[in-house]
Amino acid sequence: MNPLDTDQLRTFLAVERSLSFTRAADAVAKTQSAVSMQIKKLEDTVGKPLFLRHGRSIELTGDGRKLVPYAREIIDASTRALAAFDDASLQGFVRLGITDDYCERFLPSILGEFSRTNPLVEAEVFCGPTSQIKTLVDSGKIDVALVTHNEAGTSSQLVRKEPLLWVTGQDVSPHKLDPLPVAFGAPGCTWRLQAISAMEKQGRNFRIAYTSRSFTVTLSAVMSGLTVSVFPESALRPGIRVLREDEGFPELMDCEIGILRGLEGNNPLIDALISHIRKSLDMVTSRAQGLNRLPVDVDTIGRPPKISGTRLRPGHMLHGW
């Protein structure tokens, strides 16, 4: 059996992460035809098809999913080995802060890609509300933080805007109840204040059924069909339905995501982490946008811009993560 080629494995993982030959080509700095050729050669090496192609859509085969952990292990080992002999390789310790609202959606992608690229860097992660994270940054206890820009104010650098959407569970109707049952974050949460203001302007009756600082708790209340809430676009997943304006749910201001930089200022390690954060936001949000296309046409989903997101078509239900 021929040995596995690490360059082909890197390309394979790029396609696996984006489910798009076009976006994978950008990620590995190759042409789309070169990416297709490398995947074909890798399939010839393992003797199994790795992707199923449905028109311009693709998905991993069972053998493709089987290869993923081996590919990551091989690439990680190769990266660590090279880094050990590279005097210019980033090394050190970095402290990352992230709000609970973004932790579940963005943290796996941020840490996974960053650790693979910088295997000699140790990261410590703090989670909490934006106000707490900002205090830790200002006191020099956090180097980089991903926060809600609306709440952090001008001290954070705006990196993305996403539509803030009214949501409920799929195939349930709590949005038709009077008073309307809602689930929000803690008092002072920007999304909560905005939603309450919109309902009060409508003269709509509502009751706060659940309050929690944990996004996971709010998500559970929505997914169980008990309540309505407001989520940013990247938080959408199967089992969630976006409520429409003609159903009585007005358009809200965008959710703004920002990055806070600590007291150290310019630092190659911090710069590298911020770069990975930006890329991770793009990747996770593009997947959320893609879920709204039925069927999903993964190669025609436009890459989201750095600042403004693409507004979803309300009323659609999401299938297949």
C-alpha distance (Angstrom), angle and dihedral (degrees) to the residues before:
residue distance angle dihedral
M1 . . .
N2 3.80 . .
P3 3.84 116.7 .
L4 3.80 119.0 -104.6
D5 3.80 115.4 -100.2
T6 3.83 112.4 -129.2
D7 3.82 92.9 -149.9
Q8 3.80 90.0 54.7
L9 3.81 89.9 47.7
R10 3.81 91.1 52.6
T11 3.78 89.4 52.0
F12 3.80 90.6 46.9
L13 3.81 91.2 53.6
A14 3.81 91.1 48.0
V15 3.80 89.8 55.1
E16 3.81 91.0 44.0
R17 3.82 91.6 54.0
S18 3.81 96.9 46.4
L19 3.83 101.6 27.1
S20 3.78 85.6 -142.2
F21 3.80 130.8 100.7
T22 3.80 88.7 -156.1
R23 3.81 96.2 55.6
A24 3.81 91.7 38.5
A25 3.81 89.2 55.5
D26 3.82 89.5 55.7
A27 3.81 91.2 47.3
V28 3.81 94.9 53.4
A29 3.83 95.9 33.8
K30 3.80 95.1 -118.6
T31 3.77 135.1 120.4
Q32 3.78 118.1 -96.2
S33 3.79 90.8 -113.9
A34 3.82 90.1 52.8
V35 3.81 89.8 52.1
S36 3.82 91.3 50.2
M37 3.82 90.3 48.7
Q38 3.82 92.5 50.4
I39 3.80 92.0 49.9
K40 3.82 89.6 49.3
K41 3.82 91.1 51.2
L42 3.80 90.8 48.2
E43 3.79 90.5 50.2
D44 3.80 88.8 50.9
T45 3.80 90.2 51.3
V46 3.80 95.7 51.6
G47 3.80 92.2 35.3
K48 3.81 93.2 -131.9
P49 3.82 135.7 95.2
L50 3.81 109.9 -107.3
F51 3.80 100.7 -170.3
L52 3.78 135.1 37.1
R53 3.78 114.2 -141.5
H54 3.81 120.7 -149.6
G55 3.79 104.5 179.9
R56 3.79 103.0 -64.6
S57 3.81 92.9 -17.2
I58 3.80 122.6 91.7
E59 3.79 137.3 -171.6
L60 3.79 135.8 179.3
T61 3.78 119.1 -93.9
G62 3.80 120.3 -136.6
D63 3.81 88.7 -97.5
G64 3.80 89.7 48.7
R65 3.80 90.6 55.5
K66 3.80 88.9 47.6
L67 3.81 90.9 54.8
V68 3.84 95.9 50.3
P69 3.84 99.2 80.4
Y70 3.82 91.8 43.9
A71 3.80 91.3 49.2
R72 3.81 91.6 50.1
E73 3.81 91.8 48.1
I74 3.80 92.4 50.0
I75 3.81 94.0 46.8
D76 3.80 92.4 45.0
A77 3.80 91.6 51.0
S78 3.80 91.4 47.5
T79 3.81 91.9 48.9
R80 3.81 93.2 48.6
A81 3.79 91.9 48.2
L82 3.79 93.5 51.3
A83 3.81 92.3 43.4
A84 3.81 90.6 55.2
F85 3.82 89.4 62.9
D86 3.81 96.6 38.1
D87 3.80 112.2 94.3
A88 3.82 89.2 -168.4
S89 3.81 93.9 54.2
L90 3.79 114.5 120.4
Q91 3.78 113.1 -103.6
G92 3.76 134.4 169.6
F93 3.78 143.0 62.9
V94 3.80 129.0 -53.4
R95 3.81 131.1 -176.1
L96 3.81 117.0 -145.5
G97 3.79 124.8 -166.6
I98 3.81 122.3 -163.2
T99 3.78 132.5 171.8
D100 3.78 118.5 -116.7
D101 3.82 89.4 -117.3
Y102 3.81 90.0 66.1
C103 3.80 101.6 28.6
E104 3.80 98.4 88.3
R105 3.80 95.1 43.3
F106 3.80 103.7 40.1
L107 3.81 109.7 20.3
P108 3.85 98.7 75.1
S109 3.80 91.3 53.0
I110 3.81 94.4 43.2
L111 3.81 96.2 48.7
G112 3.80 95.7 37.6
E113 3.77 96.3 54.3
F114 3.80 94.8 36.9
S115 3.82 94.2 51.9
R116 3.81 91.7 47.1
T117 3.79 91.5 52.6
N118 3.81 96.1 39.1
P119 3.82 106.3 32.2
L120 3.83 94.3 165.6
V121 3.81 94.0 58.6
E122 3.80 120.8 96.3
A123 3.82 116.0 -150.2
E124 3.79 129.4 -160.5
V125 3.82 117.1 -163.3
F126 3.81 129.4 -152.8
C127 3.83 122.3 -169.0
G128 3.79 126.4 -166.0
P129 3.82 144.8 105.5
T130 3.79 119.0 -46.2
S131 3.82 92.9 -106.6
Q132 3.81 92.0 55.8
I133 3.81 93.9 43.5
K134 3.82 90.8 49.7
T135 3.82 90.9 52.2
L136 3.81 90.6 52.3
V137 3.81 91.2 49.3
D138 3.81 92.1 48.8
S139 3.82 90.6 50.4
G140 3.80 92.6 51.1
K141 3.81 95.9 -110.9
I142 3.83 95.3 115.6
D143 3.81 126.5 46.1
V144 3.82 101.2 -163.7
A145 3.79 131.1 9.8
L146 3.80 137.7 -173.0
V147 3.80 108.7 -147.5
T148 3.79 144.6 155.0
H149 3.80 102.4 -81.1
N150 3.82 93.1 -154.3
E151 3.81 89.1 62.7
A152 3.82 99.0 37.8
G153 3.80 92.3 51.0
T154 3.78 124.7 -161.7
S155 3.82 92.6 -20.3
S156 3.82 90.7 79.1
Q157 3.80 127.1 67.4
L158 3.79 111.3 -121.9
V159 3.82 109.3 -126.0
R160 3.79 104.4 162.7
K161 3.78 143.4 15.0
E162 3.79 120.1 -159.0
P163 3.78 131.3 -179.4
L164 3.79 112.8 -99.3
L165 3.79 106.0 -137.2
W166 3.80 137.3 -165.3
V167 3.80 108.2 -121.8
T168 3.77 142.6 -179.6
G169 3.78 137.2 167.5
Q170 3.78 123.0 -68.9
D171 3.82 117.4 -96.8
V172 3.84 93.4 7.6
S173 3.80 131.5 102.6
P174 3.82 112.9 -149.1
H175 3.82 86.3 132.6
K176 3.82 89.0 71.5
L177 3.81 94.7 56.8
D178 3.80 124.3 105.2
P179 2.94 114.2 -117.3
L180 3.81 93.6 33.1
P181 3.84 111.9 -125.3
V182 3.81 110.8 -135.5
A183 3.80 137.1 -178.3
F184 3.80 120.2 -152.9
G185 3.76 143.5 163.8
A186 3.78 123.1 -97.7
P187 3.83 121.5 -53.3
G188 3.80 108.2 -79.3
C189 3.82 93.1 38.0
T190 3.81 108.0 138.4
W191 3.81 93.4 -137.6
R192 3.81 91.6 49.9
L193 3.81 93.6 48.9
Q194 3.79 92.0 48.0
A195 3.82 93.8 49.5
I196 3.81 93.1 47.0
S197 3.80 91.0 48.9
A198 3.82 90.8 51.3
M199 3.82 92.4 50.3
E200 3.80 92.8 46.6
K201 3.82 91.1 51.6
Q202 3.80 88.0 53.8
G203 3.78 91.6 48.4
R204 3.78 87.8 -124.3
N205 3.79 121.2 163.9
F206 3.80 113.1 -126.6
R207 3.78 139.9 160.7
I208 3.79 126.5 -154.1
A209 3.79 103.0 -124.8
Y210 3.82 97.7 173.8
T211 3.79 134.1 21.5
S212 3.79 121.9 -177.0
R213 3.79 140.5 150.9
S214 3.80 86.7 -141.8
F215 3.78 116.7 89.4
T216 3.82 88.4 -158.1
V217 3.81 90.4 62.2
T218 3.81 92.2 49.1
L219 3.80 90.2 47.1
S220 3.81 90.3 52.0
A221 3.81 91.5 52.2
V222 3.81 90.1 52.1
M223 3.81 97.0 42.7
S224 3.80 91.5 49.5
G225 3.80 89.5 58.8
L226 3.80 94.7 -117.0
T227 3.78 101.3 115.1
V228 3.78 152.0 11.5
S229 3.80 120.8 -117.9
V230 3.80 141.2 162.4
F231 3.82 120.9 -104.8
P232 3.80 132.9 176.0
E233 3.79 116.3 -114.1
S234 3.81 95.5 -101.9
A235 3.82 91.2 57.8
L236 3.81 93.1 64.3
R237 3.79 117.2 113.8
P238 3.81 140.0 157.3
G239 3.79 112.2 -55.0
I240 3.81 94.9 35.6
R241 3.78 124.3 108.5
V242 3.82 123.0 -159.4
L243 3.82 111.3 -135.1
R244 3.79 119.5 -132.9
E245 3.78 132.4 -128.3
D246 3.82 90.4 -121.1
E247 3.82 87.4 58.6
G248 3.78 89.2 61.5
F249 3.79 100.8 -92.0
P250 3.82 111.4 120.9
E251 3.77 125.4 -147.9
L252 3.80 113.1 -89.3
M253 3.78 132.6 -150.7
D254 3.78 115.9 -89.2
C255 3.79 122.8 -88.8
E256 3.80 107.5 -115.9
I257 3.80 121.8 -150.9
G258 3.77 120.3 -161.0
I259 3.80 140.8 -178.7
L260 3.79 122.9 -132.1
R261 3.79 118.4 -155.7
G262 3.80 119.7 -152.3
L263 3.78 130.3 -127.9
E264 3.81 96.5 -82.1
G265 3.79 91.4 77.5
N266 3.80 114.5 -168.5
N267 3.79 110.4 26.2
P268 3.84 125.9 151.2
L269 3.80 91.9 -136.7
I270 3.81 93.1 51.1
D271 3.80 91.1 44.1
A272 3.82 89.8 53.9
L273 3.81 92.2 49.7
I274 3.81 92.1 49.2
S275 3.80 89.5 50.8
H276 3.81 90.3 52.9
I277 3.80 90.8 48.2
R278 3.81 90.9 54.8
K279 3.81 92.2 49.2
S280 3.79 91.9 47.3
L281 3.81 92.2 52.0
D282 3.80 89.8 53.2
M283 3.80 93.5 47.9
V284 3.82 97.0 47.1
T285 3.80 93.5 44.2
S286 3.81 93.6 47.7
R287 3.82 88.8 54.6
A288 3.83 90.4 51.3
Q289 3.80 90.6 50.0
G290 3.78 90.2 48.6
L291 3.79 92.1 55.2
N292 3.79 89.0 65.5
R293 3.80 92.5 64.5
L294 3.79 115.0 88.0
P295 2.93 107.5 -135.9
V296 3.79 95.7 21.0
D297 3.80 111.3 -121.0
V298 3.77 97.0 -164.3
D299 3.78 98.0 -177.4
T300 3.80 94.8 52.1
I301 3.81 96.0 49.5
G302 3.79 103.4 110.5
R303 3.78 118.0 -126.8
P304 3.80 107.3 -106.2
P305 3.81 115.7 -111.0
K306 3.79 120.6 -111.4
I307 3.77 95.3 -105.7
S308 3.79 113.5 17.8
G309 3.79 125.5 50.2
T310 3.80 128.3 -147.1
R311 3.79 113.8 -102.0
L312 3.79 114.8 -122.2
R313 3.77 123.3 -130.2
P314 3.83 104.2 -103.0
G315 3.80 118.7 -128.0
H316 3.78 95.9 38.7
M317 3.78 119.8 123.3
L318 3.79 119.7 -141.6
H319 3.79 123.4 -124.3
G320 3.79 129.7 -175.5
W321 3.79 121.8 15.5
